[in-house]
Amino acid sequence: MDRTQAITQLTAKGAPFELVDTQVYGRRCEGFLHAPATLRELFHAARSDVPFIVYEDERLTFEQAWRQASAIGTLLVNEFGLCKGDRVAISMRNYPEWITAFMAATSVGCIAVAMNSLWGPDEMQYGLNDCGARVLFADAERLERLRQCNSVPEGLRVLAVRADEVVGPGAMRLDEALENFVGADMPQVDLSAHDDATIFYTSGSTGHPKGVLSCHLNLTTALLSWELDGHAAALVAGVEMPVPEQQEATLLGVPLFHATGSHAVLLTAYRSQRRVVCMYKWDVERAAELIERESISAFTAPPAMTGDLVVLARETRRDLSSLRRVGGGGAARAPEQVRGIDAAFDEALPGTGWGMTETNAIGAGISGQDYLDHPESSGRCSAVLSLRVVDESGRELAAGERGELQVRGTTIFRGYWNRPDADAEAFAEDWLKTGDVAYLDEEGYLYIVDRIKDLVIRGGENIGCGAVEAALLEYPSVLEASVYAVPDQRLGEEVGATVYVNEPVDAATLQGFLRNRLARFEIPRYLDVTDQPLPRTGSGKIYKRLLRERAVAKHAG
């Protein structure tokens, strides 16, 4: 049985993953008949005494997480007066409270806004005002950045998480705010699959980040799509879907404000009753300790973190034999790393996929021997999506021909928050224009080969080159700036820049200047300064490709 036959069997009438015709935002597509209608339904159905969240020495069962979320939900509705559609922002490390705040907000009909915790004060201010947040959950570091914001939405309520101080009028500690609501039931709200559920911010090639707005059905469909892929792989291999002898655990090495962390790791844990082990920050030695201690079987992370773990495994200082799956997300892996995972671990199989925040993290996927046989591919298309490659005129191209990748289907987001202009640019009728240059081979395997959009993808973070160039041009002696991607073995890509100045300035000074204007991960690691105008193409544009080639030759050796 091949993959197409397996999916046909699993999605047929009466099958567990039966597909039916449906509509999302007026777009015709296919959806799972048996998918949970809402995230609230997903969370409620998962209630059990099985361990769920592990952070340091803290442990919460699925039932305890639901009870805490119910208390938060009651606070939001009864104390703060929030209604369906109100925005609740979350900005913190991967603490247990991130998870319970997300559960609460989406269960009472609010829109959970997953804010990038790496943002500086200016970006944080923009995000809060852009989404019109009514409530902000923030830890100590984010509260300090909030203190530096010049303006926030009027009436914003701030709930401080694991912080000694509170910031802002009406701010209070979360644990104190919940004292009167312990044991409360989750408020009843009329929710439907098509109600808005989340906003995740994504960086474009220019300007401010854009809020990606998705409904409950977008998210629950993505979860069942991953499940379907797993069952299809078992059918193709001619084996029964394995039933774990003990509870499986997954290591959360990805920020929850990424769709990879929130969707592919966290949300998939509910139906499978997997334990989610959180970390304060990424540290490969600590990760290895947790894999041993918790018998972790799955780990999904960008190439940089995976590479760290592969190196550690090769040094054989740790017992990582419990690992069965090493997934990817946020950026493409080098083929060498794919083969390195297979060589470094006794049982773990590599996996990856292509997806976007706008597709709710699904698109194409590949794993196991299939991935080893096609290490440069992102896999084959999800059953609830369609992929096509088109030329500049929008004509669909044949297999093997390169053009822009476009995608449509059930998990495609509603649109960008308050950005109809961006929506008009992003969609060609029902097709989402990804900005990726790709091709599909004769067997349907997807290969991403370049980007149309001017972006650097550093360890899974999208960095708009235009925004970094604009920040560099604020420095008085910088007359021209060009920002580009420099290949990096660990992070996939690093930020590089070349600037033309009329007065001497060194790279360290410019990097220091940018610290108050950009997030740390956006500051160019490689910064070349010249007293000559930057080269230009025949049409008068800065010759970015030439500058990038020079930087690669100089820095990426």
Order of alpha helices (4+ residues) and beta strands (2+ residues): alpha-beta-beta-alpha-beta-beta-alpha-beta-alpha-beta-alpha-beta-alpha-beta-beta-alpha-beta-beta-alpha-beta-alpha-beta-alpha-beta-alpha-beta-alpha-beta-beta-alpha-beta-beta-beta-beta-alpha-beta-beta-beta-beta-beta-alpha-beta-beta-alpha-beta-alpha
